[in-house]
Amino acid sequence: MDTAALSKVALTVRTLSMDAIQKANSGHPGLPLGCAELGALLYGEILKHDPSDPAWLDRDRFVLSAGHGSMFLYSLLHLAGYKVSLDDIRAFRQIGSPCAGHPEYGHCPGVETTTGPLGQGIAVAVGMAMAERMMAARFNTPAHPVIDHWTYALAGDGCLQEGVSAEASSLAGHLGLGKLVVFYDSNKITIDGGTELSFTEDVARRYQAYGWKVLSGDMYDFAGVSRLVAEAKTDLERPKLIILKSVIGKGAPTMQGSHKVHGAPLGAEEIKRAREAMGVPADADFYVAPEAVSYFEGRRTAFRKTREAWNALFAAWKAANPGKAKELDAFLAGKASAPFAAPAFAAGESLATRAASGKALAAAAAAWPNLVGGSADLTGPNSSQLPEGGVFSRANPAGRMIHYGVREHAMAAVSNGLALHGGLRPFCATFLVFADYLRPSLRLAALMKLPVIYILTHDSIFVGEDGPTHQPIEHLASLRCIPNVRVLRPADPEETAEAWRLALERTDGPTVLALTRQNLPVLAKADPDWRETMKLGAYVVRNSKAEPDVVVLASGSEVPLALAAADKAVGRDVRVLSVPSLELLRAADPAVLRVLMPTGARVVAVEAGTAWGWDALTTTPKDVLSIDRFGASGPGDKVAAHLGLTVEKLAGLIAG
């Protein structure tokens, strides 16, 4: 280990970071300056990676959970040889630059996940470590361990204070994720000041209680940190937390160690003093030490040879295991191994859409062997049991069913990590009302275009006796308004199976399946091609005898209500549309909308939730029968009557 060269790498991380942040007049210099030595050691000596192939399957994963310190990552990616140029760094935080304010997945080679909301990175790293274990159990053989890598994360005090990291860390300890290492940048500083203001817990003992191995050392001791990592790798039964004492903003002569260096440029004068203290020419903007360049030029040969050795191992594995190789190709390509055999339902059969979803999930699992997931302690109520593969655990790493416990925050973030790792297709499940607990991770899934599937059951006030805390009102609207989230609320068991098909076929973002607790009948459908038409967001479930006077839009359990109300609308030609996806319908071509909702027809809508979103399609904002208040405790049908969600009320609206 060339500590002199590593010191020059750390120096360059500091110079590039402070200059990029100063030029942008925006950013967070504290972490890059304070953790530069760890970064040099990680990218130079510890990580198994090859910058010439950032997507190499068996690379180690590194997650910068403290994503505000993004210049730490960009500087190291540039030096290591990833396609991050000095011009990219000069354009830090500018439109079009891969060097965004916080790391963004898919925009910068070497960035494994989008981070920014603190704590999310730790939870995503837990998901990645779970994926590595699942894939290794599925594909490795004694002679050919082709999936054998580590997951690392760098977190700060803010990450450890956020609840999502606590949930995920508890789960990681329970599962014994021995190939997960989290470095804790312990500088005792947050934005408001010293951590003594609000964070005085014993982090080491907390993580020991979670079941982690805890080590500690000095951020600036190359040999010491290297020994800690080596010790961490001797224990494959527990995840590791390596606590590294550090100085925030190290190298900024008058600001280091202060909260002032966390989230603002150093300023021209402080940078001048820092350069002088570092031995860097005063006018050397974006200085890169020649020794750092030479060091990584030499290391890239070693990186490439490591990957080439793995390529040879992989080739031997493929030759010896053609069946496994074919399956792995399908996993990585996201392809089904067999057609999706959607369950059949008889006309008039009555079944809760959550139960229909359970049948569809079983069919999906048969077609997609890489489908993995579970529920936040609601497996039965969510109908989210995988029939085959067993439960993922220490004893059964090949298991497909994950028991997340009561941890919605972590469940959704871990699902992102499973998807990001590659090879697996995750789903997760809870009640719709608890989408509030997983929304940050769902938003990141949408931002990263991850095809995670969310089974969200008990989707309305028909939950009944559990009362307003468990009865969703604003939740459908709040999920629909997140860009790139597709919400599907099927009206009967057949639509539910098709919703699963659409969710499985989607590759560019997450899908929410909003499902009922109560039984719904299998509907007769006027559109013989409804399965195809449903992809537009809506289809005709009941047509009018002539050109319709009124078109009724309804989703989910309100479609049968709309059909019953249409029967009572004497003297009106009523067309009823089932709208499984309001956002797809709203985005449809105007010509499609005119066919479904002819010009001149009055358009009304009904949904057991807020009117938001529907009023963009109805003739007037008042043409929506909705619930814009919280629910009440009582049997579902009585709650609906109490809130005015009745056939009679809708029939009156249609007649009006």
C-alpha positions in Angstrom: 0.0 0.0 0.0 1.5 3.3 -1.2 0.4 5.7 1.6 2.3 8.6 0.0 0.3 8.2 -3.2 -2.9 7.7 -1.3 -2.2 11.0 0.6 -2.0 12.7 -2.8 -5.3 11.2 -3.8 -6.8 12.5 -0.6 -5.3 15.9 -1.3 -6.8 15.9 -4.8 -10.3 15.0 -3.4 -10.0 18.0 -1.2 -8.8 20.4 -3.9 -11.4 19.3 -6.5 -14.2 19.3 -4.0 -13.6 22.8 -2.5 -13.0 24.3 -6.0 -16.1 22.7 -7.6 -18.3 23.8 -4.7 -16.9 27.3 -4.8 -17.4 27.6 -8.5 -21.0 26.4 -8.2 -21.5 28.6 -5.2 -23.3 25.7 -3.7 -22.6 22.4 -2.1 -21.3 20.6 1.0 -17.5 20.6 1.4 -17.5 19.2 5.0 -17.7 15.5 4.1 -15.4 15.4 1.1 -12.7 17.2 3.0 -13.2 15.3 6.2 -13.4 11.8 4.5 -10.8 12.2 1.7 -8.4 9.6 3.1 -11.2 6.9 3.4 -12.2 7.6 -0.2 -8.6 7.2 -1.4 -8.3 3.9 0.4 -11.7 2.7 -0.8 -11.2 3.4 -4.5 -7.5 2.6 -4.5 -7.2 -0.5 -2.3 -10.4 -1.9 -0.9 -13.1 -1.9 -3.5 -13.2 -4.7 -6.1 -14.1 -2.7 -9.2 -13.1 -1.8 -12.7 -13.7 1.7 -14.0 -13.6 0.4 -17.6 -16.7 -1.8 -16.8 -18.9 0.0 -14.2 -21.7 -2.5 -14.6 -19.5 -5.6 -13.9 -21.8 -8.0 -12.2 -19.4 -9.0 -9.4 -18.1 -5.6 -8.5 -18.3 -4.4 -4.9 -21.1 -1.8 -4.4 -20.4 1.5 -2.7 -23.2 3.7 -1.5 -22.6 7.3 -0.4 -25.5 7.4 2.1 -24.5 10.9 3.1 -25.3 12.0 -0.5 -24.8 15.7 0.2 -21.1 15.0 0.1 -21.3 14.1 -3.6 -18.0 15.8 -4.6 -16.3 13.1 -2.5 -17.7 10.6 -4.9 -17.2 12.5 -8.2 -13.6 13.3 -7.4 -12.8 9.7 -6.7 -14.6 8.4 -9.8 -12.7 10.9 -11.9 -9.3 9.9 -10.4 -10.1 6.1 -10.6 -10.8 6.3 -14.3 -14.6 6.3 -14.6 -16.1 8.5 -17.3 -16.3 11.6 -15.2 -14.2 14.3 -16.7 -12.6 17.4 -15.1 -15.0 19.4 -17.2 -17.9 17.5 -15.6 -16.6 18.4 -12.2 -16.2 22.0 -13.2 -19.9 21.9 -14.1 -20.8 20.6 -10.7 -24.5 21.2 -9.8 -25.2 22.6 -13.3 -27.9 21.6 -15.7 -26.8 18.5 -17.7 -23.7 17.7 -15.7 -23.4 14.1 -14.4 -22.0 15.6 -11.2 -25.3 16.6 -9.7 -25.9 18.2 -6.3 -26.6 14.7 -4.9 -25.6 11.5 -6.6 -28.1 10.4 -9.2 -28.4 6.8 -10.4 -28.2 6.5 -14.2 -26.6 9.8 -14.9 -23.1 9.2 -13.7 -21.1 6.0 -14.2 -20.0 4.5 -10.9 -23.0 5.9 -8.9 -24.9 2.9 -7.6 -28.0 4.7 -6.3 -29.6 8.1 -5.9 -28.9 9.4 -2.4 -29.8 12.6 -0.7 -32.6 11.9 1.8 -30.5 10.9 4.7 -30.6 7.2 5.8 -31.9 6.0 2.5 -28.5 4.9 1.4 -27.9 2.6 4.4 -31.3 1.0 3.8 -30.5 0.6 0.0 -27.2 -0.9 0.9 -29.0 -3.5 3.1 -31.1 -4.4 0.1 -28.0 -4.8 -2.1 -26.3 -7.0 0.5 -29.5 -9.1 0.6 -29.5 -9.4 -3.2 -25.9 -10.5 -3.2 -26.7 -13.3 -0.7 -29.8 -14.4 -2.7 -28.0 -14.4 -6.0 -25.0 -16.3 -4.6 -27.3 -18.9 -3.0 -29.1 -19.3 -6.3 -26.1 -19.4 -8.7 -22.8 -20.2 -7.0 -21.4 -23.7 -7.0 -18.5 -24.9 -4.8 -16.1 -24.7 -7.7 -17.4 -21.4 -9.1 -18.4 -18.7 -6.7 -19.4 -16.2 -9.4 -21.4 -14.0 -7.1 -19.1 -13.0 -4.3 -18.8 -9.3 -3.6 -19.2 -6.8 -0.7 -21.5 -3.9 -0.1 -20.0 -0.7 1.5 -21.7 2.5 2.6 -20.5 5.7 4.1 -22.9 7.4 6.5 -22.8 10.3 8.8 -24.7 11.4 12.0 -27.7 12.5 9.9 -28.1 9.1 8.3 -28.0 7.4 11.7 -30.6 9.8 13.2 -33.1 9.1 10.4 -35.6 6.3 11.3 -35.2 4.4 8.0 -31.6 3.6 8.9 -32.6 2.2 12.3 -35.3 -0.1 10.7 -32.9 -1.3 8.0 -30.0 -1.8 10.4 -32.2 -3.8 12.7 -33.2 -6.0 9.8 -29.6 -6.4 8.6 -28.6 -7.6 12.0 -31.4 -10.1 12.2 -30.5 -11.5 8.8 -26.8 -11.6 9.6 -25.7 -9.8 6.4 -22.0 -10.5 6.9 -20.9 -8.9 3.6 -22.2 -5.4 4.5 -19.9 -2.8 5.9 -21.0 0.7 6.9 -18.4 3.3 7.6 -19.6 5.9 10.1 -18.1 9.4 9.6 -18.1 10.4 13.3 -17.3 14.1 13.3 -19.9 15.1 15.9 -21.2 17.9 13.7 -24.6 18.6 12.2 -26.0 21.6 10.4 -27.2 23.3 13.6 -24.0 22.7 15.5 -22.4 20.0 17.6 -24.2 16.7 17.9 -24.5 17.3 21.7 -27.5 19.5 20.7 -29.6 16.4 19.9 -27.7 13.2 19.4 -25.9 11.8 22.4 -26.7 8.1 22.2 -24.1 5.4 22.2 -24.1 4.5 18.5 -21.7 1.6 19.0 -23.8 -0.1 21.7 -27.0 0.5 19.6 -25.5 -1.3 16.6 -24.1 -4.1 18.9 -27.7 -4.5 20.1 -28.9 -4.8 16.5 -26.4 -7.7 16.1 -23.7 -5.9 14.2 -19.9 -6.2 14.8 -18.6 -2.7 15.7 -15.1 -1.6 15.1 -13.6 1.9 15.5 -10.5 3.8 14.4 -9.1 7.0 12.9 -10.3 8.3 9.6 -6.7 9.4 8.7 -4.8 6.2 9.5 -4.5 4.4 6.2 -2.9 1.3 7.7 -5.4 1.3 10.6 -8.5 1.5 8.5 -7.1 -1.2 6.2 -6.7 -3.5 9.2 -10.2 -2.7 10.3 -11.6 -3.7 6.9 -9.6 -6.9 6.9 -10.9 -7.7 10.4 -14.4 -7.0 9.3 -14.0 -9.5 6.4 -13.2 -12.3 8.9 -16.8 -12.2 10.2 -19.4 -13.4 7.7 -22.1 -13.8 10.3 -22.7 -10.1 11.2 -22.9 -6.8 9.3 -20.2 -4.4 10.3 -20.2 -0.8 11.5 -16.7 0.8 11.4 -16.7 4.1 13.4 -14.1 6.5 12.1 -13.3 9.6 14.1 -12.9 12.5 11.8 -12.8 16.3 11.5 -15.4 17.8 9.3 -13.9 20.0 6.6 -10.3 18.9 7.4 -7.9 21.1 5.6 -9.9 24.3 5.8 -7.6 26.2 8.2 -10.1 28.3 10.1 -13.4 26.4 9.4 -12.5 22.7 10.0 -14.4 21.1 12.9 -17.2 23.7 12.6 -20.8 23.3 11.5 -20.1 26.3 9.2 -18.1 24.0 6.8 -21.0 21.5 6.4 -23.1 23.0 3.7 -21.6 26.2 2.1 -18.6 27.0 0.0 -15.5 27.8 1.9 -15.0 31.2 0.2 -12.1 32.5 -1.8 -10.0 33.5 1.2 -10.4 30.2 3.0 -9.5 28.3 -0.1 -6.4 30.4 -0.6 -5.3 29.6 3.0 -6.2 25.9 2.4 -4.1 25.7 -0.7 -1.2 27.3 1.1 -1.5 24.8 4.0 -1.7 21.9 1.6 1.3 23.0 -0.5 -0.8 23.6 -3.6 -0.1 26.6 -5.9 -2.3 29.5 -5.0 -3.6 29.8 -8.5 -4.1 26.1 -9.1 -7.9 25.9 -9.6 -9.1 22.2 -9.8 -5.7 21.0 -8.9 -5.0 17.3 -9.5 -1.8 15.9 -8.0 0.4 14.2 -10.6 1.1 11.4 -8.0 -2.6 10.7 -7.7 -2.9 10.3 -11.5 0.1 8.0 -11.6 -1.2 5.9 -8.7 -4.5 5.2 -10.4 -2.9 4.6 -13.8 -1.0 1.8 -12.1 -4.0 0.5 -10.1 -6.2 0.3 -13.2 -4.2 -2.6 -14.5 -4.8 -4.5 -11.3 -8.5 -3.6 -11.4 -8.7 -5.0 -15.0 -6.8 -8.2 -14.1 -9.2 -8.9 -11.2 -12.2 -8.5 -13.5 -10.5 -10.7 -16.2 -9.8 -13.4 -13.6 -13.5 -13.3 -12.7 -14.4 -13.4 -16.4 -12.5 -16.7 -16.7 -14.2 -18.0 -13.6 -17.5 -17.0 -15.0 -16.8 -18.7 -18.4 -15.9 -21.9 -16.6 -19.1 -21.7 -14.6 -21.2 -21.2 -17.7 -19.6 -24.2 -19.4 -20.2 -26.4 -16.3 -23.7 -25.0 -15.6 -25.6 -24.2 -18.8 -29.0 -24.3 -17.1 -27.9 -21.9 -14.4 -26.3 -19.7 -17.0 -29.5 -19.5 -19.0 -31.4 -18.7 -15.8 -29.0 -16.0 -14.8 -29.2 -14.4 -18.3 -33.0 -14.2 -17.9 -32.6 -12.8 -14.4 -30.3 -10.0 -15.5 -32.4 -9.3 -18.6 -35.5 -9.0 -16.5 -37.3 -11.7 -18.7 -39.9 -14.2 -17.6 -38.9 -17.8 -17.8 -42.5 -18.8 -18.9 -45.6 -17.0 -20.0 -47.6 -15.4 -17.2 -50.6 -17.7 -16.7 -53.1 -15.3 -15.3 -55.7 -16.9 -13.0 -59.2 -17.3 -14.4 -62.3 -16.2 -12.6 -65.9 -17.2 -13.3 -68.5 -14.6 -14.3 -70.3 -13.4 -11.2 -67.7 -14.9 -8.9 -67.0 -12.6 -5.9 -63.6 -12.1 -4.5 -61.6 -9.3 -2.8 -59.1 -7.9 -5.2 -56.4 -8.5 -2.6 -57.3 -12.2 -2.8 -57.3 -12.1 -6.6 -53.9 -10.5 -6.3 -52.6 -13.3 -4.2 -53.6 -15.8 -7.0 -51.9 -13.5 -9.6 -48.8 -13.2 -7.4 -48.5 -17.0 -7.4 -48.8 -17.1 -11.2 -46.2 -14.3 -11.4 -43.8 -16.1 -9.2 -44.0 -19.2 -11.4 -43.3 -17.1 -14.5 -40.6 -14.9 -12.9 -38.3 -17.0 -10.7 -36.4 -13.8 -9.8 -39.6 -12.3 -8.2 -38.8 -11.7 -4.5 -40.4 -9.8 -1.8 -42.7 -9.7 1.2 -44.9 -7.7 3.5 -44.5 -5.4 6.5 -45.9 -8.0 8.9 -49.2 -8.2 6.9 -48.6 -11.3 4.8 -52.1 -12.7 5.3 -54.1 -9.4 5.1 -52.0 -8.4 2.0 -52.4 -11.8 0.4 -48.7 -11.6 -0.4 -47.5 -15.1 0.4 -45.1 -16.6 -2.2 -46.1 -20.2 -2.6 -42.6 -21.6 -3.4 -39.0 -20.8 -2.5 -39.3 -20.5 1.2 -38.4 -17.6 3.5 -35.2 -15.7 3.0 -33.1 -16.1 6.2 -29.7 -16.9 7.5 -30.5 -20.5 7.2 -32.1 -20.2 3.7 -30.4 -17.5 1.7 -32.1 -18.8 -1.5 -35.5 -18.0 0.0 -37.7 -15.6 -2.0 -40.2 -14.6 0.7 -39.0 -11.7 2.9 -40.4 -11.1 6.4 -39.8 -7.4 6.8 -41.5 -7.0 10.2 -43.2 -3.8 11.0 -40.8 -1.7 9.0 -42.4 0.0 6.0 -39.7 2.6 5.7 -36.9 0.0 5.4 -39.0 -2.4 3.3 -39.4 0.0 0.5 -35.8 1.2 0.6 -34.5 -2.3 0.7 -36.7 -3.1 -2.3 -34.9 -0.3 -4.1 -31.6 -2.0 -3.2 -32.8 -5.3 -4.4 -33.7 -3.8 -7.8 -30.5 -1.7 -8.1 -28.3 -4.7 -7.5 -29.5 -6.4 -10.7 -31.0 -9.7 -11.3 -34.0 -9.5 -9.0 -37.5 -8.2 -9.3 -38.8 -7.0 -5.9 -42.3 -6.4 -4.6 -43.4 -5.2 -1.2 -46.7 -5.0 0.6 -48.6 -3.1 3.3 -51.9 -1.3 3.8 -52.6 1.6 1.4 -52.8 4.0 4.3 -49.3 3.2 5.4 -47.9 4.4 2.1 -47.2 7.4 4.2 -44.4 5.4 5.8 -42.8 4.3 2.5 -43.3 7.3 0.3 -39.7 8.6 0.4 -38.4 5.3 -1.0 -41.3 5.1 -3.5 -40.4 8.5 -4.7 -36.7 7.5 -5.2 -37.9 4.4 -7.0 -39.8 6.6 -9.4 -36.8 9.0 -9.8 -34.5 6.1 -10.5 -37.0 4.3 -12.8 -37.0 1.1 -10.7 -39.7 -1.4 -11.5 -40.6 -2.1 -7.9 -44.2 -3.4 -7.4 -46.2 -2.2 -4.3 -49.1 -4.3 -3.1 -51.2 -1.8 -1.1 -54.4 -3.4 0.2 -57.4 -2.2 2.3 -57.7 0.7 -0.1 -60.7 2.6 1.1 -63.2 3.5 3.9 -64.6 0.0 3.3 -61.9 -1.2 5.7 -64.6 -0.4 8.2 -64.2 -0.9 11.9 -60.5 0.0 12.1 -61.6 3.6 11.7 -60.1 6.7 10.1 -56.5 5.9 11.0 -56.7 2.9 8.6 -59.1 4.3 6.0 -57.3 5.9 3.1 -58.7 9.2 1.8 -55.9 11.3 0.2 -53.6 8.4 -0.4 -54.5 7.5 -4.0 -54.3 11.1 -5.0 -51.0 11.6 -3.2 -49.5 8.6 -5.0 -50.8 9.5 -8.4 -49.2 12.9 -8.2 -45.7 11.5 -7.9 -44.1 11.6 -11.3 -43.5 8.2 -12.9 -45.5 6.3 -10.3 -48.3 4.2 -11.9 -51.3 3.5 -9.7 -53.6 0.7 -10.7 -56.8 0.2 -8.9 -58.6 -2.8 -10.4 -62.4 -3.1 -10.2 -62.7 -6.9 -10.1 -60.6 -10.0 -9.9 -60.0 -10.1 -13.7 -58.7 -6.6 -13.8 -56.5 -7.5 -10.9 -54.7 -10.2 -12.8 -54.3 -7.8 -15.8 -52.9 -5.2 -13.4 -50.3 -7.7 -12.3 -49.4 -8.3 -16.0 -49.0 -4.6 -16.6 -46.9 -4.2 -13.5 -44.6 -7.1 -14.5 -44.2 -5.8 -18.0 -43.2 -2.3 -16.8 -39.5 -1.7 -16.7 -39.2 2.1 -16.3 -40.7 2.8 -13.0 -42.7 1.6 -10.0 -46.3 0.3 -10.0 -48.8 0.5 -7.1 -51.6 -2.0 -7.0 -54.4 -0.6 -4.8 -56.6 -3.5 -3.7 -59.7 -4.1 -1.7 -60.4 -5.9 1.5 -64.0 -6.5 0.6 -65.3 -8.9 -2.1 -66.0 -7.5 -5.6 -67.9 -9.4 -8.3 -66.4 -10.4 -11.6 -68.0 -7.9 -14.0 -69.4 -8.4 -17.4 -67.5 -6.1 -19.7 -68.9 -4.3 -22.7 -65.5 -3.9 -24.4 -64.4 -7.3 -25.8 -60.8 -6.0 -26.0 -60.8 -4.6 -22.5 -57.5 -6.1 -21.6 -55.8 -4.2 -24.4 -57.9 -1.0 -23.9 -57.1 -1.1 -20.1 -53.5 -0.1 -21.0 -54.9 3.4 -22.0 -56.1 3.8 -18.4 -59.8 3.1 -18.9 -62.3 1.0 -20.9 -66.0 0.8 -21.3 -67.4 -1.7 -18.8 -71.1 -0.8 -19.6 -72.1 1.0 -22.8 -75.2 3.1 -23.4 -77.8 2.1 -26.0 -77.2 5.3 -27.9 -74.6 8.1 -27.8 -74.2 8.6 -24.1 -75.8 11.5 -22.3 -73.6 10.9 -19.2 -70.2 9.1 -18.9 -69.4 7.8 -15.4 -65.8 7.4 -14.4 -65.1 5.0 -11.5 -62.2 3.0 -10.2 -61.9 -0.1 -8.0 -64.8 -0.9 -5.7 -66.7 2.1 -7.0 -67.2 0.5 -10.5 -70.0 -1.8 -9.2 -71.5 1.1 -7.4 -71.5 3.1 -10.7 -73.1 0.2 -12.5 -75.9 0.1 -9.9 -76.4 3.8 -10.1 -76.6 3.7 -13.9 -79.4 1.2 -13.6 -81.3 3.8 -11.5 -80.7 6.7 -13.9 -84.0 6.4 -15.7 -84.2 8.4 -18.9 -80.4 8.7 -19.3 -78.1 7.0 -21.7 -75.2 6.2 -19.3 -71.8 4.8 -20.2 -69.7 3.5 -17.4 -65.9 3.5 -17.6 -63.7 1.5 -15.4 -60.6 3.6 -14.8 -57.9 1.4 -13.3 -55.3 4.1 -13.9 -56.4 7.7 -13.7 -53.0 9.1 -14.5 -52.8 7.0 -17.7 -56.2 8.2 -18.7 -55.4 11.8 -18.1 -52.2 11.5 -20.2 -54.0 9.7 -23.1 -54.3 11.2 -26.5 -57.2 13.7 -26.8 -58.6 11.5 -29.6 -58.8 8.6 -27.2 -60.5 10.7 -24.6 -63.1 11.8 -27.2 -63.9 8.2 -28.0 -64.3 7.2 -24.4 -66.0 10.5 -23.4 -67.7 11.9 -26.5 -68.0 15.6 -26.8 -71.4 16.7 -25.5 -71.7 14.0 -22.9 -71.7 15.1 -19.3 -68.8 13.4 -17.4 -69.1 12.5 -13.7 -66.8 10.5 -11.5 -66.9 8.5 -8.3 -64.1 7.3 -6.0 -63.9 6.5 -2.3 -61.3 9.1 -1.7 -60.5 12.8 -2.4 -61.8 14.4 -5.6 -58.3 15.6 -6.6 -57.4 14.5 -10.1 -60.9 13.4 -11.2 -62.1 17.0 -11.5 -59.7 17.5 -14.4 -61.9 15.1 -16.5 -65.4 15.8 -15.2 -67.7 18.4 -16.7 -67.5 20.6 -13.6 -65.6 20.2 -10.3 -68.9 19.4 -8.6 -69.5 16.4 -10.8 -67.4 14.1 -8.5 -68.9 12.0 -5.8 -65.9 11.7 -3.4 -64.9 11.7 0.2 -63.0 14.8 1.2 -63.0 14.2 4.9 -61.6 11.5 7.2 -63.6 8.3 7.7 -65.3 6.9 10.7 -65.3 3.7 12.8 -68.0 1.2 11.9 -68.9 -1.5 9.4 -67.7 -0.6 5.9 -71.2 -0.3 4.3 -72.4 1.8 7.2 -69.4 4.1 7.0 -70.0 4.5 3.2 -73.7 5.4 3.9 -72.6 7.8 6.6 -70.3 9.6 4.2 -72.7 9.7 1.3 -71.0 7.2 -0.9 -74.2 5.4 -2.0 -75.9 4.3 -5.1 -78.7 6.8 -4.5 -76.4 9.7 -4.2 -74.5 8.8 -7.4 -77.7 8.2 -9.2 -78.9 11.7 -8.2 -75.6 13.1 -9.5 -76.0 11.3 -12.8 -79.6 12.5 -13.1 -78.7 16.1 -12.2 
